[in-house]
Amino acid sequence: LRLALATLPELDRFLIYQRYFKFASTEELAAKTGLTRHAVDTRLWRARKSLREALKEHSHEYERI
């Protein structure tokens, strides 16, 4: 997961971390970043999609473990 997160742009990493590890609301994230709530939701959706793809792409590396 750490490697997949590292592939994201800095703002997207911040949003993912704040939303899913610090449990910040999208309204709080909008206020912190100056983005609209809709823009935060969209960036989170795209970041989750990128994470899924990165994890899927590298999952074969962990099958041996």
Jmol script that loads the backbone (N, CA, C; Angstrom):
load data "model"
ATOM      1  N   LEU A   1       0.836  -1.195   0.000  1.00  0.00           N
ATOM      2  CA  LEU A   1       0.000   0.000   0.000  1.00  0.00           C
ATOM      3  C   LEU A   1       0.874   1.250   0.000  1.00  0.00           C
ATOM      4  N   ARG A   2       1.938   1.210   0.777  1.00  0.00           N
ATOM      5  CA  ARG A   2       2.833   2.367   0.857  1.00  0.00           C
ATOM      6  C   ARG A   2       3.420   2.709  -0.511  1.00  0.00           C
ATOM      7  N   LEU A   3       3.825   1.690  -1.257  1.00  0.00           N
ATOM      8  CA  LEU A   3       4.379   1.925  -2.597  1.00  0.00           C
ATOM      9  C   LEU A   3       3.323   2.469  -3.545  1.00  0.00           C
ATOM     10  N   ALA A   4       2.111   1.958  -3.445  1.00  0.00           N
ATOM     11  CA  ALA A   4       1.023   2.442  -4.297  1.00  0.00           C
ATOM     12  C   ALA A   4       0.702   3.898  -3.967  1.00  0.00           C
ATOM     13  N   LEU A   5       0.681   4.241  -2.687  1.00  0.00           N
ATOM     14  CA  LEU A   5       0.422   5.629  -2.292  1.00  0.00           C
ATOM     15  C   LEU A   5       1.497   6.567  -2.833  1.00  0.00           C
ATOM     16  N   ALA A   6       2.722   6.089  -2.886  1.00  0.00           N
ATOM     17  CA  ALA A   6       3.835   6.917  -3.362  1.00  0.00           C
ATOM     18  C   ALA A   6       3.691   7.285  -4.834  1.00  0.00           C
ATOM     19  N   THR A   7       2.893   6.543  -5.581  1.00  0.00           N
ATOM     20  CA  THR A   7       2.709   6.850  -7.003  1.00  0.00           C
ATOM     21  C   THR A   7       1.731   7.999  -7.227  1.00  0.00           C
ATOM     22  N   LEU A   8       0.981   8.367  -6.194  1.00  0.00           N
ATOM     23  CA  LEU A   8      -0.021   9.431  -6.330  1.00  0.00           C
ATOM     24  C   LEU A   8       0.622  10.809  -6.247  1.00  0.00           C
ATOM     25  N   PRO A   9       0.007  11.806  -6.881  1.00  0.00           N
ATOM     26  CA  PRO A   9       0.455  13.190  -6.689  1.00  0.00           C
ATOM     27  C   PRO A   9       0.333  13.575  -5.210  1.00  0.00           C
ATOM     28  N   GLU A  10       1.143  14.509  -4.778  1.00  0.00           N
ATOM     29  CA  GLU A  10       1.196  14.897  -3.369  1.00  0.00           C
ATOM     30  C   GLU A  10      -0.179  15.276  -2.807  1.00  0.00           C
ATOM     31  N   LEU A  11      -0.954  16.065  -3.543  1.00  0.00           N
ATOM     32  CA  LEU A  11      -2.269  16.474  -3.050  1.00  0.00           C
ATOM     33  C   LEU A  11      -3.186  15.269  -2.866  1.00  0.00           C
ATOM     34  N   ASP A  12      -3.145  14.342  -3.799  1.00  0.00           N
ATOM     35  CA  ASP A  12      -3.990  13.153  -3.690  1.00  0.00           C
ATOM     36  C   ASP A  12      -3.571  12.286  -2.510  1.00  0.00           C
ATOM     37  N   ARG A  13      -2.261  12.157  -2.283  1.00  0.00           N
ATOM     38  CA  ARG A  13      -1.772  11.420  -1.101  1.00  0.00           C
ATOM     39  C   ARG A  13      -2.280  12.076   0.168  1.00  0.00           C
ATOM     40  N   PHE A  14      -2.215  13.405   0.217  1.00  0.00           N
ATOM     41  CA  PHE A  14      -2.698  14.145   1.382  1.00  0.00           C
ATOM     42  C   PHE A  14      -4.180  13.875   1.606  1.00  0.00           C
ATOM     43  N   LEU A  15      -4.970  13.955   0.544  1.00  0.00           N
ATOM     44  CA  LEU A  15      -6.411  13.739   0.667  1.00  0.00           C
ATOM     45  C   LEU A  15      -6.725  12.322   1.139  1.00  0.00           C
ATOM     46  N   ILE A  16      -6.069  11.335   0.553  1.00  0.00           N
ATOM     47  CA  ILE A  16      -6.288   9.936   0.958  1.00  0.00           C
ATOM     48  C   ILE A  16      -5.916   9.754   2.426  1.00  0.00           C
ATOM     49  N   TYR A  17      -4.749  10.251   2.810  1.00  0.00           N
ATOM     50  CA  TYR A  17      -4.287  10.105   4.196  1.00  0.00           C
ATOM     51  C   TYR A  17      -5.260  10.761   5.169  1.00  0.00           C
ATOM     52  N   GLN A  18      -5.638  11.993   4.876  1.00  0.00           N
ATOM     53  CA  GLN A  18      -6.534  12.715   5.775  1.00  0.00           C
ATOM     54  C   GLN A  18      -7.919  12.067   5.847  1.00  0.00           C
ATOM     55  N   ARG A  19      -8.415  11.619   4.716  1.00  0.00           N
ATOM     56  CA  ARG A  19      -9.777  11.059   4.669  1.00  0.00           C
ATOM     57  C   ARG A  19      -9.856   9.681   5.316  1.00  0.00           C
ATOM     58  N   TYR A  20      -8.905   8.814   5.014  1.00  0.00           N
ATOM     59  CA  TYR A  20      -9.017   7.416   5.429  1.00  0.00           C
ATOM     60  C   TYR A  20      -8.157   7.020   6.621  1.00  0.00           C
ATOM     61  N   PHE A  21      -7.180   7.845   6.977  1.00  0.00           N
ATOM     62  CA  PHE A  21      -6.368   7.533   8.143  1.00  0.00           C
ATOM     63  C   PHE A  21      -6.635   8.497   9.295  1.00  0.00           C
ATOM     64  N   LYS A  22      -7.024   9.723   8.971  1.00  0.00           N
ATOM     65  CA  LYS A  22      -7.359  10.724   9.992  1.00  0.00           C
ATOM     66  C   LYS A  22      -8.862  10.975  10.071  1.00  0.00           C
ATOM     67  N   PHE A  23      -9.627  10.353   9.173  1.00  0.00           N
ATOM     68  CA  PHE A  23     -11.091  10.415   9.154  1.00  0.00           C
ATOM     69  C   PHE A  23     -11.650  11.833   9.009  1.00  0.00           C
ATOM     70  N   ALA A  24     -10.958  12.666   8.231  1.00  0.00           N
ATOM     71  CA  ALA A  24     -11.446  14.018   7.946  1.00  0.00           C
ATOM     72  C   ALA A  24     -12.616  13.923   6.963  1.00  0.00           C
ATOM     73  N   SER A  25     -13.582  14.799   7.137  1.00  0.00           N
ATOM     74  CA  SER A  25     -14.723  14.824   6.213  1.00  0.00           C
ATOM     75  C   SER A  25     -14.310  15.521   4.917  1.00  0.00           C
ATOM     76  N   THR A  26     -15.098  15.322   3.880  1.00  0.00           N
ATOM     77  CA  THR A  26     -14.787  16.001   2.622  1.00  0.00           C
ATOM     78  C   THR A  26     -14.939  17.510   2.780  1.00  0.00           C
ATOM     79  N   GLU A  27     -15.847  17.935   3.636  1.00  0.00           N
ATOM     80  CA  GLU A  27     -15.999  19.370   3.897  1.00  0.00           C
ATOM     81  C   GLU A  27     -14.737  19.936   4.549  1.00  0.00           C
ATOM     82  N   GLU A  28     -14.176  19.196   5.513  1.00  0.00           N
ATOM     83  CA  GLU A  28     -12.939  19.635   6.160  1.00  0.00           C
ATOM     84  C   GLU A  28     -11.790  19.688   5.156  1.00  0.00           C
ATOM     85  N   LEU A  29     -11.720  18.685   4.307  1.00  0.00           N
ATOM     86  CA  LEU A  29     -10.657  18.657   3.302  1.00  0.00           C
ATOM     87  C   LEU A  29     -10.804  19.798   2.305  1.00  0.00           C
ATOM     88  N   ALA A  30     -12.029  20.117   1.944  1.00  0.00           N
ATOM     89  CA  ALA A  30     -12.265  21.244   1.039  1.00  0.00           C
ATOM     90  C   ALA A  30     -11.769  22.539   1.677  1.00  0.00           C
ATOM     91  N   ALA A  31     -12.068  22.722   2.959  1.00  0.00           N
ATOM     92  CA  ALA A  31     -11.631  23.932   3.659  1.00  0.00           C
ATOM     93  C   ALA A  31     -10.106  23.994   3.765  1.00  0.00           C
ATOM     94  N   LYS A  32      -9.470  22.858   4.028  1.00  0.00           N
ATOM     95  CA  LYS A  32      -8.008  22.819   4.182  1.00  0.00           C
ATOM     96  C   LYS A  32      -7.269  23.064   2.869  1.00  0.00           C
ATOM     97  N   THR A  33      -7.851  22.615   1.758  1.00  0.00           N
ATOM     98  CA  THR A  33      -7.143  22.681   0.475  1.00  0.00           C
ATOM     99  C   THR A  33      -7.590  23.823  -0.423  1.00  0.00           C
ATOM    100  N   GLY A  34      -8.740  24.417  -0.114  1.00  0.00           N
ATOM    101  CA  GLY A  34      -9.270  25.463  -0.979  1.00  0.00           C
ATOM    102  C   GLY A  34     -10.020  24.915  -2.183  1.00  0.00           C
ATOM    103  N   LEU A  35     -10.194  23.595  -2.221  1.00  0.00           N
ATOM    104  CA  LEU A  35     -10.968  22.966  -3.296  1.00  0.00           C
ATOM    105  C   LEU A  35     -12.444  22.964  -2.922  1.00  0.00           C
ATOM    106  N   THR A  36     -13.293  22.776  -3.909  1.00  0.00           N
ATOM    107  CA  THR A  36     -14.711  22.590  -3.600  1.00  0.00           C
ATOM    108  C   THR A  36     -14.901  21.168  -3.076  1.00  0.00           C
ATOM    109  N   ARG A  37     -16.010  20.932  -2.409  1.00  0.00           N
ATOM    110  CA  ARG A  37     -16.321  19.589  -1.914  1.00  0.00           C
ATOM    111  C   ARG A  37     -16.390  18.607  -3.084  1.00  0.00           C
ATOM    112  N   HIS A  38     -16.978  19.057  -4.180  1.00  0.00           N
ATOM    113  CA  HIS A  38     -17.079  18.206  -5.366  1.00  0.00           C
ATOM    114  C   HIS A  38     -15.689  17.854  -5.909  1.00  0.00           C
ATOM    115  N   ALA A  39     -14.793  18.826  -5.935  1.00  0.00           N
ATOM    116  CA  ALA A  39     -13.429  18.575  -6.417  1.00  0.00           C
ATOM    117  C   ALA A  39     -12.704  17.583  -5.507  1.00  0.00           C
ATOM    118  N   VAL A  40     -12.919  17.703  -4.205  1.00  0.00           N
ATOM    119  CA  VAL A  40     -12.324  16.746  -3.258  1.00  0.00           C
ATOM    120  C   VAL A  40     -12.856  15.347  -3.534  1.00  0.00           C
ATOM    121  N   ASP A  41     -14.177  15.225  -3.679  1.00  0.00           N
ATOM    122  CA  ASP A  41     -14.782  13.917  -3.973  1.00  0.00           C
ATOM    123  C   ASP A  41     -14.212  13.326  -5.259  1.00  0.00           C
ATOM    124  N   THR A  42     -14.073  14.153  -6.280  1.00  0.00           N
ATOM    125  CA  THR A  42     -13.549  13.685  -7.564  1.00  0.00           C
ATOM    126  C   THR A  42     -12.101  13.241  -7.436  1.00  0.00           C
ATOM    127  N   ARG A  43     -11.289  14.033  -6.750  1.00  0.00           N
ATOM    128  CA  ARG A  43      -9.872  13.668  -6.575  1.00  0.00           C
ATOM    129  C   ARG A  43      -9.740  12.386  -5.766  1.00  0.00           C
ATOM    130  N   LEU A  44     -10.578  12.224  -4.747  1.00  0.00           N
ATOM    131  CA  LEU A  44     -10.540  10.992  -3.953  1.00  0.00           C
ATOM    132  C   LEU A  44     -10.940   9.792  -4.802  1.00  0.00           C
ATOM    133  N   TRP A  45     -11.966   9.955  -5.622  1.00  0.00           N
ATOM    134  CA  TRP A  45     -12.408   8.863  -6.492  1.00  0.00           C
ATOM    135  C   TRP A  45     -11.288   8.455  -7.443  1.00  0.00           C
ATOM    136  N   ARG A  46     -10.655   9.446  -8.062  1.00  0.00           N
ATOM    137  CA  ARG A  46      -9.566   9.155  -9.003  1.00  0.00           C
ATOM    138  C   ARG A  46      -8.354   8.552  -8.294  1.00  0.00           C
ATOM    139  N   ALA A  47      -8.068   9.032  -7.093  1.00  0.00           N
ATOM    140  CA  ALA A  47      -6.942   8.489  -6.327  1.00  0.00           C
ATOM    141  C   ALA A  47      -7.205   7.035  -5.945  1.00  0.00           C
ATOM    142  N   ARG A  48      -8.428   6.717  -5.523  1.00  0.00           N
ATOM    143  CA  ARG A  48      -8.770   5.324  -5.200  1.00  0.00           C
ATOM    144  C   ARG A  48      -8.639   4.435  -6.434  1.00  0.00           C
ATOM    145  N   LYS A  49      -9.065   4.950  -7.572  1.00  0.00           N
ATOM    146  CA  LYS A  49      -8.949   4.196  -8.825  1.00  0.00           C
ATOM    147  C   LYS A  49      -7.474   3.932  -9.140  1.00  0.00           C
ATOM    148  N   SER A  50      -6.639   4.942  -9.000  1.00  0.00           N
ATOM    149  CA  SER A  50      -5.203   4.780  -9.249  1.00  0.00           C
ATOM    150  C   SER A  50      -4.581   3.783  -8.278  1.00  0.00           C
ATOM    151  N   LEU A  51      -5.002   3.839  -7.020  1.00  0.00           N
ATOM    152  CA  LEU A  51      -4.487   2.893  -6.027  1.00  0.00           C
ATOM    153  C   LEU A  51      -4.879   1.462  -6.380  1.00  0.00           C
ATOM    154  N   ARG A  52      -6.135   1.274  -6.773  1.00  0.00           N
ATOM    155  CA  ARG A  52      -6.586  -0.069  -7.179  1.00  0.00           C
ATOM    156  C   ARG A  52      -5.731  -0.600  -8.320  1.00  0.00           C
ATOM    157  N   GLU A  53      -5.496   0.244  -9.316  1.00  0.00           N
ATOM    158  CA  GLU A  53      -4.704  -0.171 -10.475  1.00  0.00           C
ATOM    159  C   GLU A  53      -3.262  -0.486 -10.080  1.00  0.00           C
ATOM    160  N   ALA A  54      -2.678   0.354  -9.226  1.00  0.00           N
ATOM    161  CA  ALA A  54      -1.297   0.126  -8.791  1.00  0.00           C
ATOM    162  C   ALA A  54      -1.193  -1.153  -7.971  1.00  0.00           C
ATOM    163  N   LEU A  55      -2.149  -1.390  -7.091  1.00  0.00           N
ATOM    164  CA  LEU A  55      -2.126  -2.609  -6.282  1.00  0.00           C
ATOM    165  C   LEU A  55      -2.334  -3.845  -7.142  1.00  0.00           C
ATOM    166  N   LYS A  56      -3.223  -3.732  -8.103  1.00  0.00           N
ATOM    167  CA  LYS A  56      -3.481  -4.853  -9.009  1.00  0.00           C
ATOM    168  C   LYS A  56      -2.236  -5.158  -9.844  1.00  0.00           C
ATOM    169  N   GLU A  57      -1.590  -4.109 -10.320  1.00  0.00           N
ATOM    170  CA  GLU A  57      -0.401  -4.256 -11.156  1.00  0.00           C
ATOM    171  C   GLU A  57       0.738  -4.930 -10.400  1.00  0.00           C
ATOM    172  N   HIS A  58       0.866  -4.628  -9.122  1.00  0.00           N
ATOM    173  CA  HIS A  58       1.982  -5.153  -8.338  1.00  0.00           C
ATOM    174  C   HIS A  58       1.596  -6.342  -7.472  1.00  0.00           C
ATOM    175  N   SER A  59       0.373  -6.810  -7.561  1.00  0.00           N
ATOM    176  CA  SER A  59      -0.062  -7.914  -6.703  1.00  0.00           C
ATOM    177  C   SER A  59       0.713  -9.192  -6.985  1.00  0.00           C
ATOM    178  N   HIS A  60       1.138  -9.384  -8.225  1.00  0.00           N
ATOM    179  CA  HIS A  60       1.900 -10.593  -8.554  1.00  0.00           C
ATOM    180  C   HIS A  60       3.226 -10.654  -7.808  1.00  0.00           C
ATOM    181  N   GLU A  61       3.765  -9.500  -7.424  1.00  0.00           N
ATOM    182  CA  GLU A  61       5.027  -9.462  -6.685  1.00  0.00           C
ATOM    183  C   GLU A  61       4.868 -10.042  -5.286  1.00  0.00           C
ATOM    184  N   TYR A  62       3.653 -10.008  -4.754  1.00  0.00           N
ATOM    185  CA  TYR A  62       3.421 -10.449  -3.389  1.00  0.00           C
ATOM    186  C   TYR A  62       2.836 -11.851  -3.320  1.00  0.00           C
ATOM    187  N   GLU A  63       2.556 -12.445  -4.447  1.00  0.00           N
ATOM    188  CA  GLU A  63       1.982 -13.787  -4.453  1.00  0.00           C
ATOM    189  C   GLU A  63       2.962 -14.822  -3.926  1.00  0.00           C
ATOM    190  N   ARG A  64       4.240 -14.543  -4.020  1.00  0.00           N
ATOM    191  CA  ARG A  64       5.257 -15.493  -3.556  1.00  0.00           C
ATOM    192  C   ARG A  64       5.392 -15.497  -2.043  1.00  0.00           C
ATOM    193  N   ILE A  65       4.927 -14.457  -1.396  1.00  0.00           N
ATOM    194  CA  ILE A  65       5.090 -14.328   0.060  1.00  0.00           C
ATOM    195  C   ILE A  65       4.142 -15.264   0.771  1.00  0.00           C
TER     196      ILE A  65
END
end "model"
wireframe off; spacefill off
backbone 0.3
color backbone group
